[in-house]
Amino acid sequence: MRWATPIAIAAGVIAFVGFGLDYLAGRESSNDSATSSAAGEARTQKDAAAMPAGPQLLSSGTDYSADNLVVAPPGSYSASGALESQNSPLAAPGLDSGGSSVAERDVLSRLREPTALQECLDAIAAENSGGAIYAQSVDFARFNGSPAVVVRFSAENGSWAWASGSKCGTGGDADTLGKSPVR
């Protein structure tokens, strides 16, 4: 019993020092919950902004076929590993940076809208039957000469390269032109 008093005093001093150091370090106290939750939301928004927004968008102009669907388009990545801009300053008038004609881009223009692209990705996921898909890239290109979006993604059933036509996502249809597992 005679040790109880010194132990209680030591515990009180440690708690007091802990709260004091916390205050000096600039941390917020838990008493002001409104301020704490607002700061937490700001921190969450900052962290979300640092995360990638979605799949990398390309406009390679590659004419894919069943033989080369799984091959990444040549020159789509820079030396740093980042994708090159789809609006290259060296692009010829009437052509995008990959050589696709403006008319072909217009056929796919609906899919350049985030909502339509998401509907397309949802339709591909439904047709793939492998659960949710995690798209790594979307290439606005061609497949066997027809305008297409080529999506590279992973799902529970593996990694895939999937070519879809301009009607992808309309009526829940993926408008599949070709698909191939990536091994």
Residue pairs with C-beta under 8 A, 6 or more apart in sequence:
22 29
23 29
28 35
28 36
28 39
30 36
54 135
55 135
55 136
55 137
55 138
55 151
55 153
56 83
56 136
56 137
56 138
57 83
57 86
57 137
57 138
57 140
58 73
58 76
58 83
58 86
58 98
58 137
58 138
58 139
58 140
58 141
59 86
59 96
59 97
59 98
59 100
59 105
59 139
59 140
59 141
60 73
60 74
60 75
60 76
60 98
60 139
60 140
60 141
61 95
61 96
61 97
61 98
61 99
61 100
61 141
61 142
62 68
62 73
62 74
62 98
62 139
62 141
62 142
62 150
63 141
63 142
63 143
63 144
63 145
64 141
64 142
64 143
64 144
64 148
64 150
64 163
64 178
65 143
65 144
65 178
66 178
66 180
69 143
69 150
69 161
69 163
69 178
69 179
69 180
70 161
70 180
70 181
70 182
70 183
72 137
72 152
73 98
73 139
73 141
75 84
76 83
76 84
76 137
76 139
77 83
77 84
78 84
83 137
84 97
85 97
86 96
86 97
86 98
86 140
87 96
87 97
88 97
90 97
91 97
94 101
94 102
95 101
95 102
96 102
96 105
96 140
98 141
100 140
100 141
100 142
100 147
104 142
104 147
105 140
105 147
107 147
107 166
108 140
108 147
108 148
108 149
108 166
110 116
110 166
111 117
111 120
111 140
111 149
111 166
111 168
111 169
112 140
116 169
117 138
117 149
117 169
118 169
119 168
119 169
119 170
120 149
120 151
120 164
120 168
120 169
120 174
121 133
121 135
121 151
121 153
121 169
122 169
122 172
123 164
123 168
123 169
123 172
123 173
123 174
123 175
124 133
124 151
124 153
124 162
124 164
124 168
124 174
124 176
125 131
125 132
125 133
125 155
126 172
126 174
127 174
127 176
128 155
128 157
128 160
128 162
128 179
129 157
130 155
130 156
130 157
130 158
131 155
131 156
131 157
132 155
132 156
133 151
133 153
133 154
133 155
133 160
134 153
134 154
134 155
135 151
135 152
135 153
136 152
136 153
136 154
137 151
137 152
138 149
138 150
138 151
139 149
139 150
139 151
139 152
140 147
140 149
141 147
141 148
141 149
141 150
142 148
143 150
143 163
143 165
143 177
143 178
144 177
144 178
146 165
146 177
147 165
147 166
148 163
148 164
148 165
148 166
148 177
149 163
149 164
149 168
150 161
150 162
150 163
151 160
151 161
151 162
151 163
151 164
152 159
152 160
152 161
152 162
152 182
153 159
153 160
153 162
154 160
158 181
158 182
159 181
159 182
159 183
160 179
160 180
160 181
160 182
161 179
161 180
161 182
162 174
162 176
162 178
162 179
163 176
163 177
163 178
163 179
164 174
164 175
164 176
164 177
165 175
165 176
165 177
166 175
167 173
167 175
168 174
168 175
169 175
